[in-house]
Amino acid sequence: MDYMCPICLRDDRTPVIKLMFSVCGHQICEDCLKTLFRTETQINCPTCRRPLKRVDFSSRYLEEKEVDKENEIRREVLNVYNKLEDDFTDRESYDAYLEMIEDMIYEYISQKNSDIIKKKLDLERQNNIQEITQNESRKEEELRVMRENAVIEDSMFDESLKDRAKEIIWERAHKVEENLVSKEMPECKNFDSSYDLNTLDEELRNLFLNASGFDIDEIKRSSYQELIDGLNI
């Protein structure tokens, strides 16, 4: 789309010209704008006659401003309605939740019931601040894991990432071991000197097998060792 200054009639294809855009969505070239504000602190838009001050003009296109506005509204809504797919019993419920969010964003952007939506967001934030904060932490953790996974995958082809990939793998292996140690000890009838460590180790192993269907040693061999071998550690 060609934008033209309504005063000098030059458009954005003219060399060196810089068009300025008003809050009312109309344009005027910077040279003409400077001339108009040379003696005035407020002017009327040459197109729609709306009263404007110098701060009401920007060099950015109206479309860019609209994109910024949409992104800002989207962030505001998603910061409140931030449940994850795991919070729903099925995919259909999650999709309906996402659709509800998009409808709300659309109405907010188009200024349909925008005041009602703002009040709804404030109320939702006040009533569920703890859950919202927890969901935000969960999302941050998911992003962290995704970024780490990307580092591990890319390290197969990028030597500069291998040291960091090694750190991530060993950190995860250490966490697995810590989690196993912190798990509740299996209940036994008489835990005394006759209850040897081998028996305890076997019961812990069986507890893990019953819960997951996999043996911890097998998981370590098939997961971490495979990654470590791939990185030539």
Secondary structure as the mmCIF struct_conf table of DSSP 4:
data_model
#
loop_
_struct_conf.conf_type_id
_struct_conf.id
_struct_conf.beg_label_comp_id
_struct_conf.beg_label_asym_id
_struct_conf.beg_label_seq_id
_struct_conf.end_label_comp_id
_struct_conf.end_label_asym_id
_struct_conf.end_label_seq_id
STRN STRN1 MET A 4 MET A 4
TURN_TY1_P TURN_TY1_P1 PRO A 6 CYS A 8
STRN STRN2 ASP A 11 ASP A 11
TURN_TY1_P TURN_TY1_P2 ASP A 12 ARG A 13
BEND BEND1 THR A 14 THR A 14
TURN_TY1_P TURN_TY1_P3 PRO A 15 VAL A 16
STRN STRN3 LEU A 19 SER A 22
TURN_TY1_P TURN_TY1_P4 VAL A 23 CYS A 24
BEND BEND2 GLY A 25 GLY A 25
STRN STRN4 GLN A 27 CYS A 29
HELX_RH_AL_P HELX_RH_AL_P1 GLU A 30 LEU A 36
TURN_TY1_P TURN_TY1_P5 PHE A 37 ARG A 38
BEND BEND3 THR A 39 THR A 39
BEND BEND4 THR A 41 THR A 41
STRN STRN5 GLN A 42 ASN A 44
TURN_TY1_P TURN_TY1_P6 PRO A 46 CYS A 48
STRN STRN6 PRO A 51 LYS A 53
HELX_RH_3T_P HELX_RH_3T_P1 ARG A 54 ASP A 56
STRN STRN7 PHE A 57 SER A 58
BEND BEND5 SER A 59 ARG A 60
HELX_RH_AL_P HELX_RH_AL_P2 LEU A 62 LEU A 78
TURN_TY1_P TURN_TY1_P7 ASN A 79 VAL A 80
BEND BEND6 TYR A 81 TYR A 81
HELX_RH_3T_P HELX_RH_3T_P2 GLU A 85 ASP A 87
BEND BEND7 PHE A 88 ASP A 90
HELX_RH_AL_P HELX_RH_AL_P3 ARG A 91 ILE A 109
TURN_TY1_P TURN_TY1_P8 SER A 110 GLN A 111
BEND BEND8 LYS A 112 ASN A 113
HELX_RH_AL_P HELX_RH_AL_P4 SER A 114 ASN A 127
TURN_TY1_P TURN_TY1_P9 ASN A 128 ASN A 128
HELX_RH_AL_P HELX_RH_AL_P5 ILE A 129 SER A 155
TURN_TY1_P TURN_TY1_P10 MET A 156 PHE A 157
HELX_RH_3T_P HELX_RH_3T_P3 GLU A 159 LEU A 161
HELX_RH_AL_P HELX_RH_AL_P6 LYS A 162 SER A 182
BEND BEND9 LYS A 183 LYS A 183
HELX_LH_PP_P HELX_LH_PP_P1 GLU A 184 GLU A 187
BEND BEND10 LYS A 189 LYS A 189
BEND BEND11 ASP A 192 ASP A 192
TURN_TY1_P TURN_TY1_P11 SER A 193 SER A 194
BEND BEND12 TYR A 195 TYR A 195
HELX_RH_AL_P HELX_RH_AL_P7 LEU A 197 SER A 212
BEND BEND13 GLY A 213 PHE A 214
HELX_RH_AL_P HELX_RH_AL_P8 ILE A 216 SER A 222
TURN_TY1_P TURN_TY1_P12 SER A 223 SER A 223
HELX_RH_AL_P HELX_RH_AL_P9 TYR A 224 GLY A 230
TURN_TY1_P TURN_TY1_P13 LEU A 231 ASN A 232
#
